[in-house]
Amino acid sequence: MSFAPENYIFVDGKKLRRGFTTGSCAAAAAKGAAALLLRGDVEDLNAVETPAGKPFKPPLYDLVCDGVEAGCAVKKDGGDDPDITSGCLVYAKVKKCGGETFVIEGGEGVGRVTLPGLDQPVGAAAINSVPRLMITDALREICETAGFTGNLSVSISIPDGEKLAGRTFNKRLGIVGGLSILGTSGIVEPMSESAFCGAVKAELSMLRASGLKTVTLTPGNIGIDFLARHYPDASPVKCSNFIGESICLAAEAGFEYVLVAGHIGKLVKLVTNSFNTHSRYGDARMFVFAAFAAMNGADSALTEELLRCATSEGAIDILLGAKLWEPVIEKILEEAKRNLDGFCERRGFNMRCDALFFSSKHGFLGKT
């Protein structure tokens, strides 16, 4: 697989390579398997178009076809990101089926959802919405070029997936039996802290040089999309998990005001003074929800239900049902603001800082 120049990031003279998500790999494998089944070969396949607009045309491995079912694999390449799935094979098996839509299922090594509040419903394979759309588009293209008017079913599998999932938070989130097929952009950005923060520093410097005195930071693509819909003039800077470092860089660049905007599942960690929000540094989200609910009258059963909850979206639903959401979000906003102010004061920053919380399901939740 060749990488075009746009698939690299240059930071302080270092050349870092982007990679592709498991969702991109699954779509490319599904496309190859469908071509093998319907056309008899995989020659001259168009690249898979990722949501980020970058084409993905990887080598295909383990091609098999018996006339009824066809399959192949794509090797996951996470670029220069320390991704535990890099190097594993993502397989797709495709066969013809009845019905009115394509059927997308998870096979060996792909997890299954057991708790509510995730991207997919309970009982479904942990193949998220964007990868499902990418797979569907890939299958539709092959059907059209092959003149096939029926439907196809595809099974995605990762033979080492269950073992690899033991090194993730999937089980805690309620995904059992394997990995998730993920990705909102189709691209894996290198997550070296020094490299990523170097890119953030360069972007902040550029914005400040243009005359801006305020800036919005957001962890990732979900925040970028939310802000584009609701605050189109925000011009956000993606800071990944490095919220504290990015606030420091904004102060260094001379900004007077910083707004940190993100999904509550990420930003609720500010309540515990966690300014690097990667899960490897801890995850006390449910303790925050449970503690603040208890402070506002939740009994032991409700508190335990919150502690067992897998996602922040699920915790919100529980609190809404108990009519405790308003006092809990008020307390979250209060503590997040206290910690943001303390973070800036301890470092002598003459800069105001606020946080904006949203939910994928409930939209805008509050701002400090």
C-alpha positions as CSV (number, residue, x, y, z in Angstrom):
1,M,0.0,0.0,0.0
2,S,1.5,3.4,-1.0
3,F,1.0,6.5,1.1
4,A,0.5,9.9,-0.6
5,P,2.2,13.0,0.8
6,E,-1.1,14.1,2.4
7,N,-1.0,10.9,4.6
8,Y,1.9,12.3,6.6
9,I,2.2,15.0,9.2
10,F,5.4,17.0,9.6
11,V,6.2,18.2,13.1
12,D,9.6,19.7,14.2
13,G,11.2,18.0,11.2
14,K,9.7,14.6,12.0
15,K,7.6,12.8,9.4
16,L,4.7,10.9,11.0
17,R,2.4,8.7,9.0
18,R,-1.4,8.6,9.3
19,G,-3.1,5.2,9.3
20,F,-6.6,3.9,8.5
21,T,-9.2,2.7,10.9
22,T,-10.7,-0.7,11.3
23,G,-13.8,0.7,9.7
24,S,-11.8,1.6,6.5
25,C,-10.2,-1.9,6.6
26,A,-13.6,-3.6,6.9
27,A,-15.0,-1.6,4.0
28,A,-12.0,-2.3,1.7
29,A,-12.2,-6.0,2.6
30,A,-16.0,-6.1,1.9
31,K,-15.4,-4.4,-1.4
32,G,-12.8,-6.9,-2.5
33,A,-14.9,-9.9,-1.4
34,A,-17.9,-8.6,-3.2
35,A,-15.9,-8.0,-6.4
36,L,-14.5,-11.5,-6.2
37,L,-18.0,-13.0,-5.8
38,L,-19.8,-10.9,-8.4
39,R,-17.1,-10.2,-10.9
40,G,-14.7,-13.1,-10.4
41,D,-11.6,-10.9,-9.8
42,V,-10.4,-7.9,-7.9
43,E,-8.6,-6.1,-10.7
44,D,-9.0,-2.4,-11.2
45,L,-10.9,-1.9,-8.0
46,N,-11.5,1.8,-7.1
47,A,-10.2,2.9,-3.8
48,V,-12.5,3.2,-0.8
49,E,-13.3,6.8,-0.1
50,T,-13.0,7.6,3.6
51,P,-15.3,10.2,5.2
52,A,-12.2,12.4,5.5
53,G,-11.9,12.4,1.7
54,K,-8.7,10.3,1.6
55,P,-8.7,7.3,-0.7
56,F,-7.8,3.9,0.7
57,K,-6.7,1.1,-1.6
58,P,-4.8,-1.6,0.5
59,P,-3.5,-4.9,-0.7
60,L,-5.9,-7.8,-0.3
61,Y,-4.9,-11.0,1.4
62,D,-6.3,-14.6,1.6
63,L,-8.7,-14.3,-1.4
64,V,-11.1,-17.2,-1.6
65,C,-14.3,-17.9,-3.6
66,D,-16.3,-21.0,-4.1
67,G,-19.0,-19.4,-6.2
68,V,-21.4,-19.1,-3.2
69,E,-19.3,-17.1,-0.8
70,A,-16.1,-15.0,-1.3
71,G,-13.7,-13.5,1.2
72,C,-10.5,-11.6,1.6
73,A,-8.6,-9.6,4.3
74,V,-7.0,-6.3,4.7
75,K,-4.1,-5.7,7.1
76,K,-4.7,-2.9,9.6
77,D,-2.1,-0.2,9.5
78,G,-2.5,2.5,12.2
79,G,0.4,4.5,10.9
80,D,2.6,6.0,13.6
81,D,-0.1,5.8,16.2
82,P,0.5,3.2,19.0
83,D,-2.6,1.2,18.0
84,I,-3.0,-2.3,19.4
85,T,-4.9,-3.4,16.2
86,S,-2.0,-2.5,13.8
87,G,-0.9,-5.5,11.9
88,C,-4.0,-7.6,12.5
89,L,-6.1,-8.9,9.6
90,V,-9.6,-7.7,9.1
91,Y,-11.6,-10.2,7.1
92,A,-14.9,-9.9,5.1
93,K,-17.0,-12.8,3.8
94,V,-19.7,-11.9,1.3
95,K,-22.6,-13.9,-0.1
96,K,-25.9,-13.2,-1.9
97,C,-29.0,-12.9,0.2
98,G,-32.7,-12.0,0.0
99,G,-34.4,-9.1,1.7
100,E,-34.4,-5.4,0.8
101,T,-31.1,-4.2,2.3
102,F,-27.5,-5.3,2.7
103,V,-26.9,-7.3,5.9
104,I,-23.8,-6.5,7.9
105,E,-22.8,-8.8,10.7
106,G,-19.8,-9.5,13.0
107,G,-18.0,-12.8,13.0
108,E,-15.0,-14.1,15.0
109,G,-13.2,-11.5,17.0
110,V,-15.8,-8.7,16.5
111,G,-17.5,-7.8,19.8
112,R,-21.2,-7.8,20.5
113,V,-23.0,-5.0,22.4
114,T,-24.5,-6.1,25.7
115,L,-25.4,-2.8,27.3
116,P,-27.4,0.2,26.1
117,G,-26.0,3.6,25.3
118,L,-23.5,2.7,22.7
119,D,-23.5,3.4,18.9
120,Q,-25.2,0.1,18.2
121,P,-28.2,-1.5,20.0
122,V,-27.9,-4.3,22.4
123,G,-27.4,-7.6,20.7
124,A,-25.8,-6.0,17.5
125,A,-22.3,-6.5,16.4
126,A,-20.0,-3.7,17.5
127,I,-19.6,-2.3,14.0
128,N,-20.3,1.4,14.4
129,S,-22.5,3.6,12.1
130,V,-19.9,5.2,10.0
131,P,-18.1,1.9,9.1
132,R,-21.5,0.4,8.3
133,L,-22.1,3.2,5.9
134,M,-18.7,2.8,4.3
135,I,-19.3,-1.0,3.9
136,T,-22.7,-0.3,2.4
137,D,-21.3,2.2,-0.1
138,A,-18.5,-0.3,-1.1
139,L,-21.0,-3.1,-1.6
140,R,-23.4,-0.9,-3.6
141,E,-20.6,0.2,-5.9
142,I,-19.6,-3.4,-6.7
143,C,-23.3,-4.4,-7.3
144,E,-23.8,-1.5,-9.7
145,T,-20.6,-2.2,-11.7
146,A,-21.3,-5.9,-11.8
147,G,-25.0,-5.4,-12.8
148,F,-26.2,-7.3,-9.8
149,T,-29.6,-6.2,-8.6
150,G,-30.0,-8.4,-5.5
151,N,-28.6,-7.9,-2.0
152,L,-25.5,-9.1,-0.2
153,S,-24.7,-10.1,3.4
154,V,-21.2,-9.5,4.7
155,S,-19.6,-10.9,7.9
156,I,-16.6,-8.9,9.3
157,S,-14.1,-10.8,11.5
158,I,-10.8,-10.3,13.2
159,P,-9.2,-13.7,14.1
160,D,-7.1,-12.2,17.0
161,G,-9.9,-9.8,18.0
162,E,-11.0,-11.4,21.2
163,K,-7.5,-11.7,22.6
164,L,-6.7,-8.0,21.6
165,A,-10.0,-6.9,23.2
166,G,-8.6,-7.9,26.5
167,R,-6.2,-5.0,26.3
168,T,-9.1,-2.5,25.7
169,F,-12.0,-1.1,27.8
170,N,-14.5,-3.0,25.6
171,K,-15.7,-5.4,28.3
172,R,-16.3,-2.6,30.7
173,L,-18.3,-0.7,28.1
174,G,-20.5,-3.8,27.5
175,I,-18.8,-5.1,24.3
176,V,-17.9,-8.7,24.7
177,G,-16.2,-11.3,22.5
178,G,-13.9,-9.0,20.5
179,L,-13.0,-5.6,19.2
180,S,-15.1,-2.8,17.8
181,I,-15.1,-1.8,14.2
182,L,-14.6,2.0,14.6
183,G,-13.8,5.3,12.9
184,T,-15.6,8.5,12.2
185,S,-13.2,9.9,9.6
186,G,-11.7,6.6,8.4
187,I,-8.2,7.9,9.2
188,V,-6.0,7.3,12.2
189,E,-4.1,10.4,13.3
190,P,-0.7,9.8,14.9
191,M,-1.2,10.3,18.7
192,S,2.4,10.9,19.8
193,E,2.0,13.6,22.4
194,S,4.9,15.7,21.4
195,A,4.1,15.4,17.7
196,F,0.4,16.1,18.1
197,C,0.9,19.0,20.4
198,G,3.5,20.4,18.0
199,A,0.7,20.5,15.4
200,V,-1.7,22.1,17.9
201,K,0.9,24.7,18.7
202,A,1.4,25.6,15.0
203,E,-2.4,25.9,14.4
204,L,-2.8,28.1,17.5
205,S,0.0,30.3,16.5
206,M,-1.5,30.8,13.1
207,L,-4.9,31.7,14.5
208,R,-3.4,34.1,17.0
209,A,-1.3,35.7,14.3
210,S,-4.5,36.3,12.3
211,G,-5.8,38.5,15.1
212,L,-8.0,36.1,17.1
213,K,-8.1,36.6,20.8
214,T,-10.4,33.6,21.6
215,V,-10.1,30.0,20.5
216,T,-12.2,26.8,20.9
217,L,-10.5,23.5,21.6
218,T,-12.3,20.2,21.0
219,P,-11.0,16.6,21.5
220,G,-12.0,15.1,18.2
221,N,-14.2,14.7,15.2
222,I,-17.4,14.4,17.2
223,G,-16.8,17.8,18.7
224,I,-15.8,19.2,15.3
225,D,-19.1,18.0,13.8
226,F,-21.2,19.3,16.7
227,L,-19.6,22.8,16.5
228,A,-20.0,22.9,12.8
229,R,-23.7,22.4,13.2
230,H,-24.3,24.7,16.1
231,Y,-21.4,27.1,16.2
232,P,-20.3,27.5,12.6
233,D,-18.0,30.5,13.4
234,A,-16.0,28.6,16.1
235,S,-13.0,27.5,14.0
236,P,-12.1,24.8,16.5
237,V,-8.7,23.3,17.1
238,K,-8.6,19.6,17.6
239,C,-6.7,18.8,20.8
240,S,-7.3,15.1,21.2
241,N,-6.8,13.9,24.8
242,F,-4.2,16.6,25.5
243,I,-6.6,19.2,26.9
244,G,-4.2,20.6,29.6
245,E,-1.2,20.8,27.2
246,S,-3.4,22.6,24.6
247,I,-4.6,25.1,27.2
248,C,-1.0,25.8,28.0
249,L,-0.2,26.3,24.4
250,A,-3.1,28.7,23.9
251,A,-1.8,30.8,26.8
252,E,1.7,30.7,25.4
253,A,0.3,31.9,22.0
254,G,-1.4,34.9,23.8
255,F,-5.1,34.0,23.7
256,E,-7.3,35.8,26.2
257,Y,-10.1,33.2,26.3
258,V,-10.3,29.5,25.6
259,L,-13.5,27.4,25.3
260,V,-13.0,23.6,25.6
261,A,-16.0,22.0,23.9
262,G,-16.6,18.3,23.8
263,H,-18.8,15.3,24.5
264,I,-19.6,14.9,28.2
265,G,-18.0,11.4,28.1
266,K,-14.7,13.1,27.6
267,L,-15.0,16.4,29.4
268,V,-16.6,15.1,32.6
269,K,-13.1,14.0,33.4
270,L,-12.3,17.6,34.1
271,V,-14.2,17.2,37.3
272,T,-11.5,14.9,38.6
273,N,-8.7,17.3,37.5
274,S,-7.9,15.0,34.6
275,F,-6.4,17.2,31.9
276,N,-5.2,14.3,29.8
277,T,-8.4,12.4,29.1
278,H,-7.0,9.2,27.6
279,S,-8.5,6.2,29.4
280,R,-5.0,4.9,30.2
281,Y,-4.8,7.7,32.8
282,G,-7.9,6.7,34.6
283,D,-11.7,6.7,34.1
284,A,-13.8,8.0,36.9
285,R,-16.8,9.1,34.8
286,M,-19.4,6.9,36.6
287,F,-18.0,7.8,40.0
288,V,-18.6,11.4,39.2
289,F,-22.2,10.8,38.1
290,A,-22.9,8.5,41.1
291,A,-21.3,10.9,43.6
292,F,-23.2,13.9,42.4
293,A,-26.5,11.9,42.2
294,A,-26.0,10.7,45.8
295,M,-25.3,14.3,46.9
296,N,-28.7,15.2,45.5
297,G,-30.7,12.4,47.1
298,A,-30.1,9.3,45.0
299,D,-30.6,6.1,47.0
300,S,-28.1,3.2,47.0
301,A,-29.9,1.3,44.2
302,L,-29.7,4.3,41.8
303,T,-26.1,5.0,42.8
304,E,-25.1,1.4,42.1
305,E,-27.0,1.5,38.8
306,L,-24.9,4.5,37.8
307,L,-21.7,2.8,38.9
308,R,-22.5,-0.2,36.7
309,C,-23.5,2.0,33.7
310,A,-21.2,1.6,30.6
311,T,-21.5,5.1,29.0
312,S,-22.1,8.7,29.9
313,E,-25.1,8.7,27.5
314,G,-26.6,5.9,29.5
315,A,-25.9,7.7,32.8
316,I,-27.7,10.8,31.5
317,D,-30.8,8.6,30.7
318,I,-30.7,7.1,34.2
319,L,-30.5,10.6,35.8
320,L,-33.2,12.0,33.6
321,G,-35.5,9.1,34.6
322,A,-34.8,9.8,38.3
323,K,-35.3,13.6,37.8
324,L,-31.8,14.2,39.0
325,W,-30.1,15.4,35.8
326,E,-30.4,19.1,36.4
327,P,-28.7,19.2,39.8
328,V,-26.0,16.8,38.6
329,I,-25.1,18.7,35.4
330,E,-25.1,21.9,37.5
331,K,-22.6,20.3,39.8
332,I,-20.5,19.0,36.9
333,L,-20.3,22.5,35.4
334,E,-19.4,24.0,38.8
335,E,-16.6,21.6,39.4
336,A,-15.2,21.7,35.9
337,K,-15.1,25.5,36.1
338,R,-13.3,25.4,39.4
339,N,-10.7,23.0,38.0
340,L,-10.2,25.0,34.8
341,D,-9.7,28.2,36.8
342,G,-7.3,26.4,39.2
343,F,-5.4,25.0,36.3
344,C,-4.8,28.4,34.8
345,E,-4.2,30.2,38.1
346,R,-1.5,27.6,39.2
347,R,0.4,28.4,36.0
348,G,0.0,32.1,36.2
349,F,-2.1,32.4,33.0
350,N,-3.9,35.7,32.5
351,M,-6.6,33.9,30.5
352,R,-10.2,32.9,31.0
353,C,-11.2,29.3,30.3
354,D,-14.6,27.7,30.1
355,A,-16.0,24.3,29.0
356,L,-19.1,23.4,26.9
357,F,-20.6,20.0,27.3
358,F,-22.8,18.2,24.7
359,S,-24.3,14.7,24.2
360,S,-24.7,12.8,21.0
361,K,-28.3,12.0,22.0
362,H,-29.4,15.1,23.9
363,G,-27.4,17.8,22.2
364,F,-26.2,20.9,24.2
365,L,-26.0,20.1,27.9
366,G,-24.4,23.2,29.5
367,K,-21.5,25.6,29.6
368,T,-19.5,26.8,32.5
